[in-house]
Amino acid sequence: MKKNKISLIFFFAIIFGFILIKIITLPPLVPAKKLVEIPENKNAYEIGKILKEEGIIKSIKWFLFWTNHYQIQKKLKSGIYEFSGRTPLKKVIEKLVKGEIAIVKIMIPEGSNIYDIAEILYRANLIKDSNEFIEYAKKNNFEGFLFPDTYYFPYNISIEGICTKMWKNFKDVFERIYDEEINEKNWKEVKKIVVVASIVEKEASLSLERKIIAGIIYKRLNKNIPIASCSTVEYALGYKKKRLSKSDLKIRSPYNTYIHKGLPPTPICNPGKDSLIAAINPMKTDYMFFLSKGDGTNHFSKTYLEHLSAIKEYLSNKTSSETNYSEN
């Protein structure tokens, strides 16, 4: 009887010890997704300390023991890592050795300009300063060449890295449509196409209308007539308006295509594939004017009188009170 009692005590002691070990070795609970930055040139102890302070591991000693045991203390990579729930110490170490840094998914809509992109990147915590991105993009003439798409960026990517990836995406898409590699000899033509495409992107929603508007823009350029695009004026103003005033149309800016003939000095946004296709393959028509109806579609006119009539028609209803129009 006494022997059985001792055996029972011993059994429960083992169970208790097992549970205690489980509790002690149980990884900390991270209630929500947490980003932890491991700076460059940090040794194993410093990395362990960061992980301990951030609540990712329980013991720096165990972290050092296992990284030393497997001789990987110098293989721990810097970067921003994402943790959630309970991550076993072994998995934490594997993550750092493999360099499985956190990736963020972002979507750049068609027609976004560098200011829009800067805001998207800032909200996604990919950049710390929107102005820094804008200045870099302006300095390197990236407006128009940052292709709108869905991207997966690591949190520690540089502004240069972001722009380079988006530019390479643009180059790949453009060259497939253009059926020619971008080079110094055709760069002037490429830029012209992208500027036209950027205006088309802002002025049209339908694929067919994009090609018609591209054709009208080229026709006006050839006839030395101002393009008179409200979107270029909005770019000069720095914001979008429901309807431009007469004073807006007189703003002194090289982007104001109401008072300046020819194309604006740079693209006014980053056009998508359909707008690039339209600018490369415009549709030849008899139209000389286009007018936004206010519902995402445009009205096209061959003569100025027809255009004036369309303005009167579409500015007489509620929808058209928000319609931009040209008097040229």
LINCOR-V917846 format. One record per run of one state. SS is the DSSP state (a for helix, b for strand, c for the rest). FROM is the first residue (numbers start at 1). LEN is the number of residues. Records with the same first field share a line. If there is no record, write none. Layout:
SS: FROM-LEN + FROM-LEN
//
This chain:
c: 1-1 + 26-3 + 39-5 + 54-6 + 70-9 + 87-2 + 99-4 + 108-6 + 124-6 + 140-10 + 155-4 + 179-8 + 204-3 + 223-7 + 238-10 + 251-22 + 281-8 + 293-5 + 302-2 + 315-4 + 323-6
a: 2-24 + 44-10 + 60-10 + 89-10 + 114-10 + 130-10 + 159-20 + 187-17 + 207-16 + 230-8 + 248-3 + 273-8 + 304-11 + 319-4
b: 29-10 + 79-8 + 103-5 + 150-5 + 289-4 + 298-4
//
